[in-house]
């Protein structure tokens, strides 16, 4: 298990204990403490198969270089996010969690649609 820290669009700050070996999207959507904390802004309409952009997150600047670079397909989908993509933008379905991401910080956009 690792801890990830996320800031919601409304300004709330949350810490979640999540399992490694899964996507960031799945970890956030499945985290029992996520729903308890009111974290419900990852729509994940396609279920994580890289065919929508509704799992957009913005990775903190100091964490972005630690992630595997976005694929060409992910970059194309990031061009379609509801909130304009920024330097730290990623689709959470494409970020695989491992022990090296313990402490990961990210922000949830105000809108996924």
Legacy VTK file of the C-alpha trace (Angstrom):
# vtk DataFile Version 3.0
C-alpha trace
ASCII
DATASET POLYDATA
POINTS 113 float
0.000 0.000 0.000
1.068 3.546 -0.724
-0.381 6.938 0.124
-1.423 9.405 -2.537
-2.426 12.994 -1.859
-5.001 14.754 -3.947
-6.461 18.215 -4.003
-10.052 18.434 -5.155
-11.290 21.232 -7.374
-13.213 22.628 -4.413
-9.996 23.044 -2.456
-10.247 19.995 -0.229
-7.110 17.987 0.439
-7.295 14.222 0.772
-4.883 11.400 1.479
-5.745 7.912 0.288
-4.127 4.566 1.037
-4.154 2.564 -2.186
-2.729 -0.685 -3.486
0.091 -0.751 -6.030
-0.072 -2.732 -9.258
-3.094 -0.901 -10.592
-3.864 2.314 -12.408
-4.191 5.565 -10.522
-7.767 5.814 -11.839
-8.732 2.406 -10.484
-7.041 3.116 -7.155
-8.928 6.367 -6.650
-12.262 4.976 -7.842
-11.963 1.885 -5.644
-10.490 3.482 -2.518
-13.034 3.126 0.264
-11.705 6.240 1.945
-12.130 8.197 -1.308
-15.909 8.042 -1.197
-15.851 8.677 2.541
-13.787 11.819 1.883
-16.139 13.019 -0.854
-13.703 12.337 -3.694
-15.951 11.501 -6.614
-14.759 13.601 -9.522
-13.093 10.960 -11.672
-15.812 9.975 -14.113
-13.759 7.294 -15.908
-16.507 6.816 -18.479
-14.544 4.340 -20.619
-13.419 2.264 -17.659
-9.749 2.866 -18.295
-9.307 1.793 -21.902
-7.973 5.138 -23.185
-11.019 6.094 -25.208
-12.205 9.143 -23.287
-10.589 11.897 -21.266
-12.769 11.784 -18.155
-10.051 10.603 -15.777
-7.868 13.684 -16.265
-5.654 14.581 -13.300
-2.838 17.085 -12.899
0.303 15.643 -11.332
2.335 17.951 -9.077
5.376 19.437 -10.818
7.894 17.625 -8.612
6.200 14.251 -9.247
5.594 14.480 -13.007
9.187 13.509 -13.986
8.891 10.306 -11.926
6.120 8.935 -14.125
6.572 7.008 -17.342
6.081 9.483 -20.221
2.623 9.710 -21.746
2.120 7.687 -24.920
1.143 9.286 -28.211
-2.414 7.988 -27.725
-2.622 9.472 -24.235
-1.347 12.829 -25.495
-4.028 12.793 -28.199
-6.738 12.157 -25.595
-5.348 14.901 -23.338
-6.098 17.341 -26.154
-9.794 16.602 -25.522
-10.024 17.192 -21.774
-12.797 19.441 -20.464
-10.306 21.490 -18.442
-7.406 22.458 -20.707
-4.432 20.170 -20.200
-1.327 21.559 -18.560
2.268 20.372 -18.219
1.383 17.911 -15.435
-1.812 16.617 -17.043
-2.223 12.868 -17.311
-5.038 10.419 -17.763
-5.153 8.548 -14.485
-6.001 5.292 -16.289
-2.522 5.403 -17.838
-0.530 5.943 -14.628
0.482 2.616 -13.094
1.117 2.736 -9.365
4.230 1.208 -7.825
6.082 1.634 -4.540
8.158 4.484 -6.003
5.012 6.617 -6.192
4.382 6.580 -2.441
3.514 10.183 -1.595
2.305 11.090 -5.116
0.561 14.465 -5.222
-2.062 15.435 -7.755
-4.974 17.761 -8.396
-8.406 16.867 -9.710
-9.751 19.253 -12.379
-12.969 21.165 -11.768
-14.693 19.386 -14.641
-14.266 16.081 -16.467
-16.961 16.721 -19.110
LINES 1 114
113 0 1 2 3 4 5 6 7 8 9 10 11 12 13 14 15 16 17 18 19 20 21 22 23 24 25 26 27 28 29 30 31 32 33 34 35 36 37 38 39 40 41 42 43 44 45 46 47 48 49 50 51 52 53 54 55 56 57 58 59 60 61 62 63 64 65 66 67 68 69 70 71 72 73 74 75 76 77 78 79 80 81 82 83 84 85 86 87 88 89 90 91 92 93 94 95 96 97 98 99 100 101 102 103 104 105 106 107 108 109 110 111 112
